[in-house]
């Protein structure tokens, strides 16, 4: 699901056309679902000939054959329409039309018969002014009458209606393409004021309520929600808020470049000054992270019974931690010496671990534990699916105690799948130490032993 920004009317039309074109290239034109109009302000701007008080949301799916969208919750007004004046055992109901929808003038003789009011004996034909059909067969109407599911008006003498029971209808209603039931864009600024004490930290942030409605329409409780232009972090805030509402386990991935903020530019001064107050770099990404921290705390404070996770991890795009083999043909001896250490200088253990997660196809948010074994820090990721010991020095005397300790912890963790155990290649005193450690681990069921 993709959304345009706030733009003047003429530009808005061009922007949605461009958006539709780009999205069709990505998802396929056949996977376009709908173009939704969001009423973003109560009145149009009065400085325009024709002022736009709406914005667009373009809805695409991965496959038109398998698109599944959720229903919109019924409003209290819609629910209150259902009553049960006759104490029917099926509960609340509203009267509905018994006439069929005759398309193209089609007429079915077998559905043209009188319905007889069992209390008054009065007969009712499908239409008193033109040819028409009942919705159901004569036998079906008989069954409905026997169960008291036909309504003849408050006085019992009106035309027959079908009792449509609340227990029989869908849990919600189909979403429309006009969204005038979600917050205006001014709500986004109010949320900034509440979180930061200043509504000008971000310009025109999306209201959380709008994004929550998109989540309710298109997500399940355990989905991953991607926002490739995170900005103020409204999407992450909305995911946390919606999880607190329906006890979901949605997660989010937000992508935001560390776009610099320039205090000399009027529209960026407030944001830049706020970064200074936080002691952070003057970038949009730093404000995005701060907003998520405050949003998580706010949701927890407002929903003390919510036990969901509101934390997040921050990753930055970088080169590999592994030194690429780039031999100098004129000085191969020096090249070999330069590659004795395969890890680039300045890289932390955490840097290496997360690259391993990516290369092994593991979730970047899996639990990570650590223990000290034989004086070395050993990490267990994903319940023991990945074990790491990235110590810089492992002597021959330390090998057995280290290996036995890892084996004992591995047995305690009892991972659900095969374990990969990774060491720093340059850490071993010699090849004997490396071979002995691998042999002990393999004897105890840890077959995938690798070194970097």
C-alpha positions in Angstrom: 0.0 0.0 0.0 1.4 3.3 -1.1 0.4 6.8 -0.3 1.0 10.2 -1.9 2.1 13.3 -0.1 0.3 16.6 0.5 0.2 18.5 -2.8 -1.8 21.2 -4.6 -4.8 19.9 -6.6 -3.2 19.9 -10.1 0.1 18.4 -8.8 -1.9 15.9 -6.8 -3.6 14.6 -9.9 -0.2 14.2 -11.6 1.4 12.6 -8.5 -1.3 9.9 -8.2 -0.9 9.1 -11.9 2.8 8.8 -11.5 2.4 6.7 -8.4 -0.1 4.4 -10.1 2.3 4.0 -13.0 5.3 3.2 -10.8 3.3 0.8 -8.6 1.9 -1.0 -11.7 5.5 -1.5 -12.9 6.4 -3.1 -9.6 3.3 -5.1 -8.7 1.7 -5.4 -12.2 -1.2 -3.4 -13.4 -3.5 -6.4 -12.9 -2.8 -6.3 -9.1 -4.3 -2.8 -8.7 -7.1 -3.0 -6.2 -8.5 0.5 -5.5 -7.7 4.2 -5.3 -8.9 5.5 -1.9 -9.7 9.1 -1.2 -8.7 10.3 2.3 -10.5 13.4 3.5 -7.5 15.0 5.1 -8.9 18.3 6.2 -12.4 19.5 7.2 -12.5 22.4 4.7 -10.5 23.1 1.5 -7.7 25.8 1.6 -9.3 29.2 0.8 -6.2 30.5 -1.1 -7.0 28.3 -4.1 -9.6 28.5 -6.9 -10.5 25.0 -6.1 -8.9 23.7 -2.9 -8.0 20.0 -2.4 -9.1 18.7 1.0 -8.3 15.1 0.1 -5.4 12.9 -0.6 -5.0 9.5 -2.3 -4.0 6.1 -1.2 -3.2 3.6 -4.0 -3.9 0.0 -3.0 -2.1 -2.8 -4.8 -1.8 -6.5 -3.9 0.8 -9.1 -4.5 -1.6 -11.3 -6.5 -5.1 -10.4 -7.6 -6.0 -14.1 -7.3 -5.1 -14.3 -3.6 -5.9 -10.8 -2.2 -7.4 -11.0 1.2 -8.6 -7.7 2.8 -10.2 -7.4 6.2 -13.7 -5.9 6.9 -14.3 -2.6 8.5 -15.6 -2.7 12.1 -19.2 -1.8 12.4 -19.9 1.5 14.0 -22.0 1.6 17.2 -24.7 3.4 15.2 -24.8 0.4 12.7 -25.0 -2.1 15.5 -27.7 -0.2 17.3 -29.9 -0.5 14.3 -30.4 -4.1 15.2 -33.2 -4.6 17.7 -35.2 -7.6 19.0 -38.7 -6.3 19.7 -40.3 -9.7 19.4 -37.6 -11.5 21.6 -36.7 -13.8 18.7 -34.4 -16.6 19.9 -31.8 -15.7 17.2 -31.4 -12.2 18.8 -31.2 -8.7 17.2 -32.4 -8.1 13.7 -33.3 -5.4 11.1 -35.9 -5.7 8.4 -34.6 -6.3 4.9 -36.1 -6.5 1.4 -37.5 -9.8 0.2 -37.6 -8.6 -3.4 -35.0 -10.0 -5.8 -32.7 -7.7 -7.8 -34.0 -8.2 -11.3 -31.2 -7.3 -13.7 -32.0 -6.7 -17.4 -35.7 -7.2 -16.9 -35.4 -11.0 -16.1 -38.4 -12.5 -14.5 -38.9 -15.9 -12.9 -42.4 -17.2 -12.8 -41.8 -19.7 -10.0 -40.7 -16.8 -7.7 -44.0 -14.9 -8.3 -46.4 -16.2 -5.8 -48.4 -14.8 -2.8 -46.9 -14.7 0.7 -49.7 -15.1 3.2 -49.6 -13.3 6.6 -50.2 -16.2 9.0 -52.0 -13.9 11.5 -54.2 -11.9 9.2 -54.5 -14.1 6.1 -53.6 -11.2 3.9 -51.8 -12.1 0.7 -48.8 -10.2 -0.7 -47.4 -10.4 -4.2 -43.8 -9.5 -5.0 -44.7 -6.1 -6.5 -47.9 -4.2 -6.5 -46.9 -1.9 -9.3 -44.7 -3.9 -11.7 -43.7 -7.5 -12.4 -41.1 -8.7 -9.9 -39.8 -11.8 -8.0 -39.3 -12.8 -4.4 -35.8 -13.6 -3.5 -36.6 -17.1 -2.3 -38.7 -20.1 -3.4 -42.1 -20.7 -2.0 -40.7 -23.6 0.1 -37.9 -21.4 1.5 -40.5 -18.7 2.4 -42.5 -21.3 4.2 -39.6 -22.3 6.3 -38.9 -18.6 7.2 -42.5 -18.1 8.2 -42.4 -21.2 10.4 -39.4 -19.9 12.2 -40.8 -16.4 12.6 -38.2 -14.8 10.3 -40.6 -12.8 8.2 -41.6 -9.4 9.5 -45.0 -7.8 8.7 -44.4 -4.3 10.2 -45.0 -2.9 13.6 -48.8 -3.4 13.4 -48.4 -6.9 11.8 -50.3 -5.8 8.7 -47.5 -4.4 6.5 -45.7 -5.9 3.5 -43.4 -8.8 4.3 -39.8 -8.1 5.1 -36.9 -10.5 5.8 -35.5 -10.4 9.3 -31.7 -10.0 8.9 -30.1 -11.2 12.1 -26.9 -9.7 13.5 -25.7 -13.2 14.2 -25.9 -14.1 10.5 -24.2 -11.1 9.0 -20.5 -10.6 8.5 -18.3 -9.4 11.4 -17.9 -6.1 9.6 -18.6 -4.1 6.5 -16.7 -3.8 3.2 -14.4 -0.7 3.1 -15.4 2.1 0.8 -13.1 4.1 -1.4 -13.9 7.4 0.5 -12.3 7.6 3.9 -14.0 10.4 5.8 -14.0 8.4 9.0 -10.2 8.7 9.9 -8.4 11.6 11.5 -7.5 14.8 9.5 -3.9 15.6 8.9 -4.0 18.1 11.7 -4.1 15.1 14.1 -0.5 14.2 13.0 0.7 17.6 14.2 -1.2 17.2 17.5 0.6 13.9 18.0 4.0 15.6 17.5 3.0 18.2 20.0 2.1 15.5 22.5 5.3 13.5 22.0 7.9 16.3 21.5 6.2 19.3 23.0 6.5 21.0 19.6 4.3 20.3 16.6 6.9 21.7 14.1 9.5 19.0 14.6 8.2 17.2 11.5 6.3 18.9 8.7 2.9 17.3 7.9 3.3 14.0 9.6 0.6 11.4 8.8 -1.9 10.8 11.7 -1.5 7.5 13.4 -5.2 6.8 13.1 -5.0 6.9 9.3 -2.2 4.3 9.3 -3.9 2.2 11.8 -6.9 2.0 9.5 -4.7 0.9 6.7 -3.3 -1.8 9.0 -6.8 -2.9 9.9 -7.6 -3.2 6.2 -4.6 -5.0 4.9 -2.6 -6.7 7.7 -2.9 -9.8 9.9 -1.9 -9.9 13.5 1.6 -11.3 12.8 2.5 -9.5 9.6 5.7 -7.5 9.0 4.9 -3.9 7.8 7.4 -2.1 5.6 7.7 1.7 5.2 10.4 2.6 2.9 10.2 6.3 3.6 9.9 6.4 7.4 10.0 10.1 7.9 8.4 10.9 11.3 8.0 7.2 12.1 4.2 7.3 12.0 4.0 3.8 10.6 6.0 2.3 13.4 3.9 4.2 15.9 0.7 2.9 14.3 1.9 -0.7 14.4 2.6 -0.4 18.1 -0.7 1.3 18.7 -2.7 -1.3 16.7 -0.9 -4.2 18.4 -1.9 -2.7 21.8 -5.5 -2.5 20.6 -6.0 -6.0 19.2 -3.2 -7.9 20.9 -1.4 -8.4 17.6 2.2 -9.3 17.0 2.9 -7.2 13.9 6.4 -6.0 13.4 7.7 -3.1 11.3 10.7 -2.3 9.1 11.3 1.4 8.6 13.9 2.7 6.2 15.1 6.3 6.6 18.3 7.9 5.2 20.3 9.9 7.6 19.2 13.1 5.8 21.0 16.1 7.3 19.0 18.9 8.9 20.2 22.5 8.3 19.4 24.9 11.1 19.9 27.9 8.8 16.8 26.8 6.8 13.7 28.0 8.5 11.6 24.9 7.9 14.4 22.7 9.4 15.5 24.8 12.3 13.1 23.4 14.9 14.1 19.8 14.0 17.8 20.6 14.0 17.5 22.4 17.4 15.7 19.4 18.8 18.5 17.1 17.7 20.9 19.4 19.5 18.8 19.1 22.7 18.9 15.3 22.5 22.7 15.4 21.9 22.1 13.5 18.6 23.4 14.2 15.0 21.2 16.6 13.1 19.5 14.0 10.9 15.9 13.0 10.2 16.8 9.4 11.1 17.7 10.4 14.7 14.3 12.1 15.1 12.6 9.0 13.7 14.2 6.8 16.3 13.4 9.3 19.1 9.7 9.4 18.0 9.5 5.5 18.1 11.0 5.5 21.6 8.5 8.0 22.9 5.6 6.4 21.0 6.4 3.0 22.6 6.5 4.6 26.1 3.3 6.4 25.5 1.4 3.3 24.3 2.7 1.4 27.3 1.6 4.1 29.6 -1.9 4.3 28.1 -2.3 0.6 28.0 -0.7 -0.9 31.2 -2.1 -4.4 30.4 -0.4 -4.5 27.0 2.6 -6.9 27.2 3.8 -6.5 23.6 7.3 -5.5 22.6 7.8 -1.9 21.7 11.5 -2.0 21.3 13.4 -1.9 18.0 16.9 -2.4 16.6 18.7 0.0 14.3 20.8 -1.2 11.4 22.9 0.8 9.0 24.0 -0.2 5.5 27.7 -1.0 5.3 30.3 -3.1 3.5 31.0 -6.6 4.6 33.0 -7.2 7.8 35.0 -9.9 5.9 38.2 -8.6 4.1 37.8 -9.3 0.4 40.5 -11.3 -1.3 42.2 -8.8 -3.6 45.7 -10.1 -4.3 48.6 -7.9 -5.5 50.1 -9.9 -8.3 53.3 -8.0 -8.0 53.7 -8.8 -4.2 51.8 -12.0 -3.4 53.8 -12.6 -0.2 52.7 -9.3 1.3 49.1 -10.0 0.2 49.1 -13.2 2.2 50.4 -11.5 5.3 47.8 -8.8 4.9 45.0 -11.4 4.9 46.1 -13.2 8.0 43.2 -11.4 9.7 40.0 -11.9 7.7 38.0 -9.4 9.7 38.3 -5.7 8.8 39.7 -3.5 11.6 37.3 -1.6 13.7 34.4 -4.0 13.3 32.7 -5.2 16.5 31.4 -8.6 17.4 27.9 -7.3 17.0 28.7 -6.2 13.4 29.9 -9.7 12.6 27.0 -11.5 14.3 24.4 -9.5 12.3 26.2 -10.2 9.0 26.1 -13.9 9.9 22.4 -13.6 10.5 21.9 -12.1 7.1 24.0 -14.7 5.3 22.4 -17.6 7.2 18.9 -16.3 6.5 18.0 -15.8 10.1 15.7 -13.1 11.5 17.6 -10.0 12.6 15.4 -9.7 15.7 15.9 -13.2 17.1 16.9 -13.4 20.8 20.6 -13.1 21.5 22.2 -14.5 24.7 25.8 -14.6 25.8 27.8 -16.5 28.4 31.4 -16.6 29.5 32.9 -20.0 28.9 36.6 -20.7 29.6 37.1 -17.0 29.8 35.7 -16.4 26.3 32.4 -14.7 25.4 30.1 -17.1 23.6 26.9 -16.0 22.0 23.7 -18.1 21.3 21.4 -16.7 18.7 17.9 -17.9 17.9 17.9 -20.4 20.8 21.2 -22.0 19.7 20.7 -22.2 16.0 23.8 -20.1 15.7 26.6 -20.2 18.3 29.5 -17.7 18.1 32.8 -17.2 19.8 34.7 -14.3 18.2 37.5 -14.1 20.8 40.7 -12.8 19.3 42.9 -15.5 21.0 42.3 -19.2 21.7 45.2 -21.2 22.9 45.7 -24.9 22.6 45.2 -25.3 26.4 41.9 -23.5 26.3 40.4 -25.6 23.5 38.9 -28.5 25.5 37.3 -26.4 28.2 35.9 -24.0 25.7 34.5 -26.9 23.5 33.0 -28.8 26.4 31.4 -25.6 27.7 29.8 -24.9 24.3 28.6 -28.5 24.1 27.0 -28.3 27.5 25.2 -25.1 26.7 24.1 -26.5 23.3 22.5 -29.5 25.1 20.8 -27.1 27.5 19.4 -25.0 24.7 18.3 -28.0 22.6 17.7 -26.0 19.4 15.0 -27.0 17.0 17.3 -27.3 14.0 20.9 -27.9 13.1 23.4 -25.5 14.8 26.2 -23.5 13.1 29.1 -22.6 15.3 31.4 -19.8 14.1 34.9 -18.7 15.3 37.4 -16.1 14.3 40.0 -18.0 12.2 42.9 -15.9 13.3 42.1 -16.5 17.0 43.6 -20.1 17.0 47.1 -20.5 18.1 47.7 -23.1 15.4 45.9 -25.5 13.1 46.0 -28.2 15.9 44.0 -26.1 18.2 41.4 -25.3 15.5 41.1 -29.0 14.4 40.8 -30.3 18.0 38.0 -27.8 18.9 36.1 -28.7 15.7 36.5 -32.4 16.4 35.1 -32.2 19.9 32.1 -30.2 18.7 31.4 -32.6 15.9 31.5 -35.6 18.2 28.7 -34.0 20.2 26.4 -33.3 17.3 27.5 -29.8 16.2 28.5 -30.6 12.7 28.6 -27.1 11.1 31.8 -25.5 12.5 33.0 -22.5 10.5 35.8 -19.9 10.9 35.9 -16.4 9.6 
